Amino acid sequence: MKKIRKERDNMTIETERLILRPFLETDAADVLEYLEKPAVNCFACMKLNSIEEAKEEMKKRVGEIEYYFAITLKDTGKVIGEIDAYPEPGEPHSDESAPKDTFSPCWMLNKAYQGKGYAYEAAHAFFDYLFKEKGARRIYAYTEDYNTSSQHLCEKLGMRREGLFLEFISFVNNEDGTPHYENTYQYAILKKEWDK
Ligand SMILES: CC(C)(COP(=O)(O)OP(=O)(O)OC[C@H]1O[C@@H](n2cnc3c(N)ncnc32)[C@H](O)[C@@H]1OP(=O)(O)O)[C@@H](O)C(=O)NCCC(=O)NCCS
């Protein structure tokens, strides 16, 4: 059962075992644990090299109160990961008047807390929040063809696999300096599908 609370200007989303809340400056050490070595290439640019860098990063995140959440354990308060998605126009090449009713989530858990169902619990509550509180019409996710954990999570959330884009995007370079292109699956779910 999910509870959404608005405390001052801050949203918190509560599930059975988790609280999703905005980041605090004091989260630096917990975040460094999983961003010291980002697990997948798509998060390579988020790498943090020291506690000082982590503290600077937290200062940037503290103003994010609606769309960027720390995933914390209800029991201990530890930050075990993060989830975010921002409103964007759904139609490609749309102009400024297009409704921003589409969201594409990023999710990431500290390796020590994977395989316990926390990602599903957090993502399910976050999707519910986006569809019911934030006007989402469509949520889509990109995941690389080798990222079976993320694909599995998409499927558990009821997302449809919409396509495979070959050599779609590059996050890192090959040894010879050329871009290393990855094959990317797109998954999506509509509000009317979620409501069912
Ligand atoms: C993608 C990612 C968030 C998925 O995390 P996860 O922990 O594997 O996902 P889940 O929460 O679905 O949990 C998986 C397993 O926990 C197990 N589990 C253990 N205890 C459980 C419980 N109490 N309740 C539910 N599941 C539980 C289940 O067996 C479940 O597997 P199943 O769905 O086959 O039954 C994680 O692998 C990750 O952070 N990867 C690195 C970052 C990344 O790749 N991000 C996406 C980029 S596209």
PDBQT file of the ligand as one rigid body, heavy atoms in Angstrom, charges set to zero:
ROOT
HETATM    1  C1  LIG A 201      17.820  -2.477 -12.533  1.00  0.00    +0.000 C 
HETATM    2  C2  LIG A 201      17.838  -2.656 -11.009  1.00  0.00    +0.000 C 
HETATM    3  C3  LIG A 201      17.366  -1.365 -10.356  1.00  0.00    +0.000 C 
HETATM    4  C4  LIG A 201      16.911  -3.836 -10.643  1.00  0.00    +0.000 C 
HETATM    5  O1  LIG A 201      17.044  -4.120  -9.256  1.00  0.00    +0.000 OA
HETATM    6  P1  LIG A 201      16.591  -5.553  -8.649  1.00  0.00    +0.000 P 
HETATM    7  O2  LIG A 201      16.901  -5.538  -7.220  1.00  0.00    +0.000 OA
HETATM    8  O3  LIG A 201      17.188  -6.616  -9.501  1.00  0.00    +0.000 OA
HETATM    9  O4  LIG A 201      15.025  -5.583  -8.959  1.00  0.00    +0.000 OA
HETATM   10  P2  LIG A 201      13.759  -6.061  -8.145  1.00  0.00    +0.000 P 
HETATM   11  O5  LIG A 201      13.337  -5.104  -7.128  1.00  0.00    +0.000 OA
HETATM   12  O6  LIG A 201      12.756  -6.347  -9.210  1.00  0.00    +0.000 OA
HETATM   13  O7  LIG A 201      14.161  -7.380  -7.381  1.00  0.00    +0.000 OA
HETATM   14  C5  LIG A 201      14.602  -8.532  -8.066  1.00  0.00    +0.000 C 
HETATM   15  C6  LIG A 201      14.385  -9.816  -7.289  1.00  0.00    +0.000 C 
HETATM   16  O8  LIG A 201      14.393  -9.645  -5.892  1.00  0.00    +0.000 OA
HETATM   17  C7  LIG A 201      13.830 -10.860  -5.336  1.00  0.00    +0.000 C 
HETATM   18  N1  LIG A 201      13.225 -10.606  -4.024  1.00  0.00    +0.000 N 
HETATM   19  C8  LIG A 201      13.806 -10.940  -2.849  1.00  0.00    +0.000 A 
HETATM   20  N2  LIG A 201      13.027 -10.573  -1.831  1.00  0.00    +0.000 NA
HETATM   21  C9  LIG A 201      11.909 -10.004  -2.346  1.00  0.00    +0.000 A 
HETATM   22  C10 LIG A 201      10.753  -9.425  -1.767  1.00  0.00    +0.000 A 
HETATM   23  N3  LIG A 201      10.578  -9.339  -0.447  1.00  0.00    +0.000 N 
HETATM   24  N4  LIG A 201       9.815  -8.926  -2.591  1.00  0.00    +0.000 NA
HETATM   25  C11 LIG A 201       9.962  -8.994  -3.934  1.00  0.00    +0.000 A 
HETATM   26  N5  LIG A 201      11.059  -9.539  -4.543  1.00  0.00    +0.000 NA
HETATM   27  C12 LIG A 201      12.034 -10.028  -3.747  1.00  0.00    +0.000 A 
HETATM   28  C13 LIG A 201      12.858 -11.390  -6.345  1.00  0.00    +0.000 C 
HETATM   29  O9  LIG A 201      13.246 -12.709  -6.611  1.00  0.00    +0.000 OA
HETATM   30  C14 LIG A 201      13.068 -10.487  -7.551  1.00  0.00    +0.000 C 
HETATM   31  O10 LIG A 201      13.207 -11.274  -8.711  1.00  0.00    +0.000 OA
HETATM   32  P3  LIG A 201      11.917 -11.793  -9.548  1.00  0.00    +0.000 P 
HETATM   33  O11 LIG A 201      11.255 -10.558 -10.095  1.00  0.00    +0.000 OA
HETATM   34  O12 LIG A 201      12.514 -12.627 -10.630  1.00  0.00    +0.000 OA
HETATM   35  O13 LIG A 201      11.028 -12.534  -8.623  1.00  0.00    +0.000 OA
HETATM   36  C15 LIG A 201      19.270  -2.983 -10.514  1.00  0.00    +0.000 C 
HETATM   37  O14 LIG A 201      19.724  -4.148 -11.164  1.00  0.00    +0.000 OA
HETATM   38  C16 LIG A 201      20.275  -1.880 -10.713  1.00  0.00    +0.000 C 
HETATM   39  O15 LIG A 201      20.351  -0.940  -9.941  1.00  0.00    +0.000 OA
HETATM   40  N6  LIG A 201      21.096  -1.994 -11.769  1.00  0.00    +0.000 N 
HETATM   41  C17 LIG A 201      22.126  -1.010 -12.041  1.00  0.00    +0.000 C 
HETATM   42  C18 LIG A 201      21.541   0.275 -12.580  1.00  0.00    +0.000 C 
HETATM   43  C19 LIG A 201      20.753   0.059 -13.855  1.00  0.00    +0.000 C 
HETATM   44  O16 LIG A 201      21.034  -0.832 -14.640  1.00  0.00    +0.000 OA
HETATM   45  N7  LIG A 201      19.724   0.919 -14.080  1.00  0.00    +0.000 N 
HETATM   46  C20 LIG A 201      18.913   0.871 -15.266  1.00  0.00    +0.000 C 
HETATM   47  C21 LIG A 201      19.583   1.488 -16.425  1.00  0.00    +0.000 C 
HETATM   48  S1  LIG A 201      18.619   1.274 -17.891  1.00  0.00    +0.000 SA
ENDROOT
TORSDOF 0
